[in-house]
């Protein structure tokens, strides 16, 4: 397919990492870097990763900023587990206009079916805010890889729909 006529031509994505330790410089943000690289391979122009602490207001603000920029996709990594500090779904829910639960369910299912039984513990959400799809992925490189495997085939259609394309 001609890259100019590709559904992802000109598509923009923002990557956000939610991690207290990575934001404090305790360790390197590997999942955000892997996510940004994977989205570039899919054809997105990627901004980030923006590394933020596990704080609902701060995460919601960075998500709103990305939506206000009119990007096609925001993908977060981290903060989706059961720990009291895992607040990415709460921040995301505050920004979403509509949820797309099938996407989040598919990410969990993919992980569980591919040897990661704890994938079902992720509380990640997916949905739209304006014309932007927001998806929460787990904070591991494996979770990012699984998420990209699920999202890759969906994103051309999603971006086309959010841009007003036909079904």
N, CA, C and O of each residue as an XYZ file, in Angstrom:
668
protein
N       0.853     -1.180      0.000
C       0.000      0.000      0.000
C       0.895      1.238      0.000
O       1.928      1.274      0.668
N       0.488      2.230     -0.746
C       1.191      3.508     -0.792
C       1.156      4.135      0.600
O       0.077      4.289      1.173
N       2.340      4.509      1.168
C       2.353      5.058      2.530
C       1.499      6.313      2.687
O       0.983      6.573      3.774
N       1.341      7.091      1.620
C       0.552      8.317      1.712
C      -0.931      7.991      1.849
O      -1.665      8.728      2.506
N      -1.390      6.874      1.223
C      -2.798      6.520      1.300
C      -3.089      5.563      2.459
O      -4.238      5.178      2.675
N      -2.061      5.186      3.193
C      -2.235      4.303      4.344
C      -3.152      4.958      5.358
O      -3.113      6.175      5.537
N      -3.992      4.150      6.035
C      -4.859      4.716      7.083
C      -4.060      5.381      8.202
O      -4.593      6.225      8.922
N      -2.797      5.014      8.355
C      -1.982      5.615      9.414
C      -1.089      6.752      8.902
O      -0.227      7.240      9.632
N      -1.297      7.173      7.645
C      -0.515      8.291      7.116
C      -0.753      9.529      7.978
O      -1.892      9.963      8.154
N       0.309     10.081      8.504
C       0.213     11.270      9.340
C      -0.304     11.005     10.747
O      -0.550     11.947     11.499
N      -0.473      9.733     11.115
C      -1.012      9.409     12.439
C      -0.004      9.763     13.526
O       1.196      9.521     13.394
N      -0.526     10.340     14.604
C       0.325     10.757     15.721
C      -0.100     10.050     16.994
O      -1.286      9.853     17.258
N       0.909      9.673     17.780
C       0.658      8.995     19.049
C       1.483      9.641     20.148
O       2.550     10.204     19.902
N       0.969      9.547     21.358
C       1.693      9.989     22.548
C       1.799      8.785     23.481
O       0.827      8.060     23.691
N       2.993      8.585     24.035
C       3.237      7.512     24.995
C       3.436      8.136     26.366
O       4.190      9.096     26.522
N       2.744      7.574     27.364
C       2.847      8.046     28.739
C       3.189      6.856     29.632
O       2.516      5.825     29.600
N       4.241      7.016     30.425
C       4.611      5.988     31.399
C       4.211      6.467     32.784
O       4.573      7.567     33.202
N       3.458      5.630     33.494
C       3.065      5.930     34.874
C       3.932      5.096     35.807
O       3.773      3.879     35.899
N       4.850      5.764     36.496
C       5.742      5.040     37.405
C       6.379      6.000     38.390
O       7.072      6.938     37.995
N       6.145      5.767     39.666
C       6.804      6.590     40.679
C       8.315      6.443     40.605
O       9.044      7.434     40.665
N       8.786      5.207     40.475
C      10.235      4.979     40.493
C      10.919      5.480     39.234
O      11.985      6.089     39.323
N      10.340      5.242     38.063
C      10.958      5.744     36.837
C      10.936      7.271     36.799
O      11.896      7.894     36.343
N       9.844      7.877     37.275
C       9.767      9.348     37.275
C      10.772      9.963     38.241
O      11.199     11.102     38.053
N      11.157      9.207     39.284
C      12.145      9.682     40.255
C      13.572      9.333     39.845
O      14.522      9.684     40.544
N      13.726      8.642     38.709
C      15.059      8.285     38.236
C      15.662      7.063     38.905
O      16.858      6.807     38.766
N      14.841      6.296     39.638
C      15.338      5.100     40.315
C      15.727      4.032     39.298
O      16.699      3.303     39.500
N      14.979      3.938     38.216
C      15.338      3.028     37.128
C      14.858      3.603     35.806
O      14.033      4.515     35.758
N      15.403      3.039     34.735
C      15.084      3.493     33.387
C      13.701      3.010     32.970
O      13.287      1.907     33.326
N      13.002      3.829     32.228
C      11.672      3.498     31.719
C      11.816      2.647     30.457
O      11.850      3.183     29.349
N      11.900      1.347     30.616
C      12.050      0.459     29.458
C      10.728      0.206     28.743
O      10.710      0.093     27.518
N       9.618      0.115     29.481
C       8.348     -0.186     28.822
C       7.882      0.970     27.932
O       7.347      0.740     26.847
N       8.082      2.202     28.383
C       7.709      3.352     27.560
C       8.547      3.440     26.294
O       8.035      3.754     25.220
N       9.843      3.160     26.428
C      10.720      3.168     25.255
C      10.300      2.083     24.260
O      10.258      2.325     23.054
N       9.987      0.879     24.775
C       9.552     -0.218     23.907
C       8.231      0.122     23.221
O       8.036     -0.191     22.046
N       7.338      0.755     23.949
C       6.048      1.137     23.394
C       6.220      2.175     22.284
O       5.615      2.052     21.219
N       7.036      3.186     22.529
C       7.275      4.210     21.506
C       7.885      3.584     20.250
O       7.479      3.909     19.135
N       8.852      2.694     20.428
C       9.489      2.036     19.280
C       8.472      1.192     18.513
O       8.458      1.203     17.282
N       7.625      0.463     19.234
C       6.623     -0.369     18.576
C       5.606      0.446     17.801
O       5.198      0.049     16.710
N       5.196      1.567     18.343
C       4.245      2.424     17.632
C       4.883      3.052     16.401
O       4.218      3.225     15.379
N       6.158      3.393     16.488
C       6.859      3.907     15.296
C       6.892      2.846     14.207
O       6.694      3.153     13.031
N       7.140      1.599     14.595
C       7.154      0.500     13.614
C       5.796      0.334     12.950
O       5.718     -0.073     11.791
N       4.726      0.645     13.673
C       3.389      0.561     13.089
C       3.071      1.748     12.179
O       2.071      1.719     11.461
N       3.900      2.784     12.198
C       3.713      3.915     11.304
C       3.326      5.223     11.966
O       3.028      6.195     11.272
N       3.322      5.271     13.277
C       2.958      6.497     13.992
C       4.163      7.409     14.180
O       5.286      6.939     14.364
N       3.922      8.707     14.132
C       4.873      9.687     14.642
C       4.608      9.733     16.138
O       3.479      9.983     16.561
N       5.641      9.494     16.943
C       5.438      9.302     18.379
C       6.094     10.411     19.182
O       7.240     10.788     18.941
N       5.339     10.923     20.142
C       5.859     11.867     21.130
C       5.944     11.128     22.457
O       5.003     10.442     22.855
N       7.053     11.268     23.126
C       7.232     10.615     24.413
C       8.184      9.438     24.309
O       8.795      9.211     23.265
N       8.302      8.708     25.372
C       7.409      8.636     26.509
C       7.551      9.803     27.485
O       8.647     10.278     27.782
N       6.399     10.234     27.964
C       6.322     11.202     29.043
C       6.225     10.387     30.328
O       5.233      9.689     30.534
N       7.212     10.459     31.179
C       7.243      9.667     32.412
C       6.669     10.511     33.542
O       7.163     11.597     33.847
N       5.615      9.985     34.153
C       4.919     10.704     35.217
C       4.766      9.795     36.436
O       4.732      8.572     36.302
N       4.673     10.398     37.631
C       4.411      9.594     38.835
C       2.976      9.068     38.824
O       2.126      9.543     38.071
N       2.734      8.086     39.671
C       1.398      7.508     39.820
C       0.517      8.479     40.594
O       0.329      8.334     41.802
N      -0.016      9.458     39.896
C      -0.856     10.488     40.495
C      -2.024     10.746     39.542
O      -1.811     11.099     38.382
N      -3.245     10.571     40.022
C      -4.422     10.672     39.161
C      -4.473     12.009     38.439
O      -4.658     12.045     37.223
N      -4.313     13.111     39.169
C      -4.438     14.433     38.545
C      -3.344     14.690     37.518
O      -3.607     15.229     36.443
N      -2.120     14.305     37.853
C      -1.016     14.535     36.914
C      -1.165     13.686     35.650
O      -0.919     14.159     34.540
N      -1.570     12.430     35.832
C      -1.768     11.568     34.662
C      -2.945     12.056     33.820
O      -2.853     12.092     32.593
N      -4.039     12.428     34.459
C      -5.193     12.938     33.714
C      -4.817     14.193     32.935
O      -5.277     14.385     31.810
N      -3.989     15.045     33.523
C      -3.579     16.281     32.837
C      -2.771     15.981     31.576
O      -2.989     16.613     30.543
N      -1.844     15.026     31.647
C      -1.036     14.709     30.464
C      -1.903     14.039     29.392
O      -1.672     14.233     28.199
N      -2.897     13.253     29.813
C      -3.816     12.659     28.840
C      -4.662     13.737     28.173
O      -4.836     13.727     26.955
N      -5.191     14.670     28.970
C      -5.999     15.763     28.401
C      -5.173     16.616     27.441
O      -5.663     17.025     26.388
N      -3.929     16.879     27.805
C      -3.060     17.665     26.923
C      -2.896     16.974     25.565
O      -2.940     17.632     24.525
N      -2.711     15.663     25.574
C      -2.547     14.917     24.324
C      -3.830     14.964     23.491
O      -3.780     15.140     22.273
N      -4.977     14.807     24.154
C      -6.257     14.882     23.446
C      -6.431     16.278     22.859
O      -6.878     16.417     21.720
N      -6.086     17.310     23.618
C      -6.205     18.693     23.137
C      -5.305     18.958     21.937
O      -5.618     19.807     21.102
N      -4.183     18.234     21.846
C      -3.289     18.365     20.685
C      -3.875     17.701     19.444
O      -3.396     17.930     18.333
N      -4.903     16.885     19.623
C      -5.546     16.226     18.494
C      -4.820     14.989     18.001
O      -4.988     14.597     16.846
N      -4.014     14.365     18.857
C      -3.329     13.152     18.417
C      -4.353     12.038     18.208
O      -5.455     12.071     18.757
N      -3.965     11.060     17.408
C      -4.863      9.948     17.102
C      -4.913      8.919     18.220
O      -5.938      8.272     18.435
N      -3.796      8.772     18.934
C      -3.663      7.677     19.882
C      -2.818      8.101     21.072
O      -1.792      8.763     20.912
N      -3.254      7.718     22.265
C      -2.444      7.843     23.482
C      -2.389      6.455     24.090
O      -3.427      5.842     24.338
N      -1.185      5.958     24.332
C      -1.046      4.659     24.987
C      -0.212      4.863     26.238
O       0.872      5.446     26.203
N      -0.748      4.365     27.345
C      -0.032      4.450     28.609
C       0.567      3.091     28.916
O       0.084      2.061     28.447
N       1.625      3.103     29.710
C       2.202      1.881     30.232
C       2.433      2.085     31.725
O       3.007      3.088     32.150
N       1.976      1.118     32.506
C       2.160      1.191     33.951
C       0.929      1.679     34.686
O       0.054      2.335     34.121
N       0.892      1.336     35.975
C      -0.162      1.817     36.852
C      -1.501      1.148     36.699
O      -2.521      1.709     37.100
N      -1.523     -0.072     36.113
C      -2.806     -0.736     35.876
C      -3.069     -1.908     36.819
O      -4.100     -2.570     36.704
N      -2.164     -2.168     37.737
C      -2.292     -3.337     38.614
C      -3.175     -3.090     39.814
O      -3.986     -2.165     39.833
N      -3.003     -3.933     40.812
C      -3.850     -3.890     42.004
C      -3.218     -3.151     43.178
O      -3.844     -3.018     44.229
N      -1.998     -2.672     43.018
C      -1.322     -1.934     44.075
C      -2.087     -0.639     44.377
O      -2.688     -0.052     43.477
N      -2.067     -0.196     45.631
C      -2.741      1.068     45.961
C      -2.219      2.267     45.161
O      -2.939      3.252     44.994
N      -0.988      2.199     44.668
C      -0.446      3.325     43.895
C      -0.783      3.231     42.404
O      -0.503      4.171     41.661
N      -1.370      2.133     41.953
C      -1.729      1.965     40.541
C      -3.027      2.716     40.255
O      -4.111      2.250     40.604
N      -2.908      3.888     39.612
C      -4.080      4.756     39.422
C      -4.313      5.162     37.963
O      -5.130      6.042     37.693
N      -3.612      4.536     37.032
C      -3.782      4.918     35.627
C      -5.223      4.745     35.139
O      -5.721      5.632     34.445
N      -5.920      3.648     35.467
C      -7.313      3.548     35.002
C      -8.211      4.660     35.544
O      -9.100      5.138     34.839
N      -7.985      5.068     36.784
C      -8.792      6.145     37.357
C      -8.537      7.462     36.623
O      -9.472      8.214     36.349
N      -7.279      7.738     36.310
C      -6.945      8.957     35.561
C      -7.536      8.900     34.156
O      -8.040      9.900     33.644
N      -7.472      7.741     33.548
C      -7.993      7.575     32.187
C      -9.505      7.729     32.159
O     -10.049      8.404     31.285
N     -10.182      7.104     33.115
C     -11.650      7.180     33.160
C     -12.113      8.638     33.270
O     -13.159      8.998     32.729
N     -11.347      9.467     33.961
C     -11.702     10.877     34.120
C     -11.621     11.649     32.801
O     -12.214     12.720     32.674
N     -10.900     11.118     31.835
C     -10.688     11.799     30.553
C     -11.576     11.232     29.437
O     -11.945     11.954     28.510
N     -11.912      9.961     29.524
C     -12.652      9.302     28.439
C     -14.066      9.846     28.281
O     -14.748     10.167     29.254
N     -14.484      9.939     27.013
C     -15.880     10.214     26.682
C     -16.654      8.898     26.590
O     -17.790      8.789     27.052
N     -15.999      7.893     25.975
C     -16.636      6.588     25.773
C     -15.593      5.493     25.976
O     -14.456      5.610     25.518
N     -15.994      4.431     26.665
C     -15.093      3.299     26.836
C     -15.237      2.333     25.667
O     -16.291      2.243     25.037
N     -14.144      1.608     25.391
C     -14.115      0.542     24.389
C     -13.580     -0.704     25.096
O     -12.426     -1.089     24.908
N     -14.436     -1.330     25.912
C     -13.956     -2.409     26.776
C     -13.381     -3.606     26.034
O     -12.525     -4.311     26.569
N     -13.834     -3.845     24.820
C     -13.330     -4.991     24.069
C     -11.838     -4.925     23.821
O     -11.174     -5.961     23.769
N     -11.297     -3.721     23.668
C      -9.859     -3.583     23.428
C      -9.087     -4.001     24.669
O      -8.149     -4.794     24.580
N      -9.471     -3.474     25.822
C      -8.778     -3.821     27.062
C      -8.925     -5.312     27.366
O      -7.978     -5.955     27.819
N     -10.114     -5.853     27.114
C     -10.332     -7.282     27.338
C      -9.446     -8.115     26.425
O      -8.908     -9.137     26.850
N      -9.288     -7.689     25.168
C      -8.457     -8.434     24.216
C      -6.989     -8.435     24.646
O      -6.295     -9.439     24.483
N      -6.517     -7.319     25.191
C      -5.129     -7.253     25.666
C      -4.930     -8.228     26.825
O      -3.944     -8.964     26.858
N      -5.859     -8.232     27.767
C      -5.748     -9.165     28.897
C      -5.807    -10.617     28.418
O      -5.013    -11.455     28.848
N      -6.743    -10.899     27.537
C      -6.912    -12.265     27.025
C      -5.658    -12.726     26.283
O      -5.205    -13.856     26.462
N      -5.104    -11.853     25.455
C      -3.913    -12.207     24.691
C      -2.770    -12.601     25.631
O      -2.109    -13.617     25.418
N      -2.546    -11.805     26.654
C      -1.486    -12.122     27.607
C      -1.728    -13.451     28.297
O      -0.823    -14.280     28.400
N      -2.962    -13.656     28.772
C      -3.294    -14.895     29.488
C      -3.152    -16.110     28.584
O      -2.689    -17.162     29.024
N      -3.549    -15.970     27.323
C      -3.468    -17.093     26.388
C      -2.041    -17.357     25.913
O      -1.770    -18.389     25.301
N      -1.138    -16.434     26.193
C       0.251    -16.586     25.755
C       1.200    -16.727     26.940
O       2.330    -16.240     26.904
N       0.733    -17.394     27.982
C       1.598    -17.802     29.073
C       1.782    -16.839     30.222
O       2.678    -17.030     31.044
N       0.944    -15.792     30.305
C       1.053    -14.834     31.404
C      -0.278    -14.803     32.152
O      -1.107    -13.928     31.906
N      -0.488    -15.759     33.069
C      -1.780    -15.814     33.757
C      -2.108    -14.546     34.538
O      -3.284    -14.240     34.738
N      -1.096    -13.802     34.984
C      -1.347    -12.569     35.739
C      -1.831    -11.417     34.851
O      -2.178    -10.354     35.366
N      -1.860    -11.607     33.539
C      -2.361    -10.563     32.639
C      -3.791    -10.169     32.982
O      -4.196     -9.030     32.750
N      -4.558    -11.109     33.536
C      -5.957    -10.814     33.856
C      -6.086     -9.874     35.053
O      -7.180     -9.383     35.333
N      -4.990     -9.618     35.760
C      -5.027     -8.699     36.896
C      -4.947     -7.235     36.473
O      -5.185     -6.342     37.286
N      -4.616     -6.984     35.216
C      -4.541     -5.605     34.736
C      -5.926     -4.976     34.754
O      -6.898     -5.588     34.313
N      -6.013     -3.755     35.263
C      -7.272     -3.010     35.289
C      -7.332     -1.995     34.158
O      -8.172     -1.095     34.167
N      -6.439     -2.140     33.183
C      -6.351     -1.178     32.091
C      -7.663     -0.955     31.372
O      -8.484     -1.862     31.239
N      -7.842      0.270     30.912
C      -9.028      0.680     30.161
C      -8.633      1.050     28.740
O      -7.455      1.216     28.426
N      -9.639      1.173     27.895
C      -9.470      1.719     26.549
C     -10.747      2.468     26.210
O     -11.836      2.103     26.654
N     -10.598      3.514     25.423
C     -11.768      4.271     25.002
C     -11.361      5.511     24.251
O     -10.189      5.714     23.935
N     -12.345      6.334     23.970
C     -12.080      7.540     23.196
C     -12.372      8.794     24.006
O     -13.259      8.830     24.859
N     -11.596      9.806     23.704
C     -11.810     11.165     24.206
C     -11.707     12.047     22.970
O     -10.636     12.154     22.372
N     -12.792     12.667     22.589
C     -12.794     13.398     21.330
C     -12.524     12.419     20.201
O     -13.204     11.401     20.076
N     -11.522     12.733     19.372
C     -11.134     11.856     18.258
C      -9.839     11.121     18.554
O      -9.094     10.772     17.638
N      -9.568     10.885     19.837
C      -8.347     10.218     20.275
C      -8.695      8.911     20.972
O      -9.568      8.873     21.839
N      -8.009      7.839     20.586
C      -8.122      6.576     21.298
C      -7.084      6.564     22.408
O      -5.917      6.880     22.175
N      -7.503      6.200     23.613
C      -6.592      6.064     24.750
C      -6.635      4.607     25.199
O      -7.710      4.042     25.400
N      -5.453      4.002     25.354
C      -5.348      2.607     25.770
C      -4.325      2.511     26.891
O      -3.231      3.068     26.793
N      -4.688      1.795     27.969
C      -3.764      1.531     29.075
C      -3.163      0.145     28.902
O      -3.886     -0.836     28.723
N      -1.824      0.068     28.955
C      -1.125     -1.215     28.920
C      -0.371     -1.410     30.226
O      -0.081     -0.439     30.925
N      -0.049     -2.655     30.564
C       0.737     -2.918     31.767
C       2.124     -2.278     31.677
O       2.583     -1.895     30.601
N       2.767     -2.174     32.823
C       4.069     -1.511     32.905
C       5.251     -2.433     32.763
O       6.238     -2.289     33.484
N       5.174     -3.375     31.852
C       6.297     -4.262     31.578
C       6.523     -4.320     30.078
O       5.607     -4.069     29.296
N       7.744     -4.652     29.677
C       8.005     -4.759     28.235
C       7.185     -5.898     27.631
O       6.755     -5.801     26.482
N       6.962     -6.977     28.389
C       6.121     -8.066     27.890
C       4.683     -7.628     27.705
O       4.047     -7.985     26.713
N       4.160     -6.853     28.656
C       2.804     -6.338     28.540
C       2.654     -5.397     27.355
O       1.621     -5.385     26.685
N       3.694     -4.608     27.104
C       3.696     -3.706     25.946
C       3.710     -4.520     24.653
O       2.969     -4.221     23.716
N       4.546     -5.535     24.608
C       4.620     -6.387     23.412
C       3.264     -7.032     23.133
O       2.802     -7.040     21.992
N       2.623     -7.575     24.178
C       1.307     -8.180     24.013
C       0.283     -7.147     23.562
O      -0.532     -7.419     22.680
N       0.324     -5.968     24.162
C      -0.603     -4.910     23.783
C      -0.450     -4.499     22.331
O      -1.441     -4.298     21.629
N       0.795     -4.372     21.878
C       1.037     -4.000     20.481
C       0.572     -5.092     19.524
O       0.110     -4.798     18.422
N       0.691     -6.358     19.944
C       0.218     -7.462     19.100
C      -1.291     -7.366     18.891
O      -1.793     -7.668     17.808
N      -2.003     -6.949     19.920
C      -3.458     -6.784     19.820
C      -3.805     -5.517     19.044
O      -4.673     -5.538     18.172
N      -3.132     -4.422     19.361
C      -3.478     -3.131     18.758
C      -3.083     -3.006     17.289
O      -3.795     -2.379     16.504
N      -1.964     -3.596     16.921
C      -1.448     -3.440     15.561
C      -2.487     -3.624     14.472
O      -2.642     -2.743     13.627
N      -3.209     -4.749     14.462
C      -4.208     -4.956     13.406
C      -5.439     -4.048     13.516
O      -6.138     -3.833     12.526
N      -5.707     -3.519     14.705
C      -6.898     -2.693     14.924
C      -6.706     -1.224     14.568
O      -7.641     -0.556     14.126
N      -5.500     -0.732     14.762
C      -5.278      0.721     14.711
C      -5.570      1.377     13.368
O      -6.107      2.484     13.367
N      -5.253      0.772     12.222
C      -5.631      1.454     10.972
C      -7.138      1.707     10.889
O      -7.560      2.785     10.470
N      -7.943      0.735     11.280
C      -9.398      0.889     11.239
C      -9.870      1.915     12.267
O     -10.724      2.750     11.971
N      -9.314      1.849     13.466
C      -9.701      2.787     14.528
C      -9.374      4.221     14.120
O     -10.217      5.110     14.239
N      -8.158      4.445     13.643
C      -7.755      5.799     13.245
C      -8.656      6.306     12.119
O      -9.073      7.464     12.133
N      -8.958      5.445     11.146
C      -9.850      5.841     10.060
C     -11.223      6.237     10.601
O     -11.782      7.256     10.194
N     -11.766      5.435     11.517
C     -13.080      5.749     12.080
C     -13.051      7.058     12.871
O     -13.952      7.887     12.737
N     -12.033      7.240     13.683
C     -11.970      8.446     14.499
C     -11.762      9.706     13.655
O     -12.104     10.812     14.074
N     -11.203      9.520     12.478
C     -11.037     10.646     11.550
C     -12.278     10.868     10.700
O     -12.285     11.733      9.824
N     -13.340     10.085     10.956
C     -14.594     10.276     10.239
C     -14.785      9.324      9.077
O     -15.724      9.490      8.298
N     -13.915      8.323      8.939
C     -14.024      7.379      7.836
C     -15.233      6.469      7.972
O     -15.864      6.391      9.026
N     -15.534      5.797      6.897
C     -16.674      4.881      6.845
C     -16.312      3.591      7.568
O     -15.134      3.297      7.769
N     -17.313      2.831      7.954
C     -17.094      1.527      8.590
C     -16.707      0.526      7.549
O     -16.475     -0.640      7.868
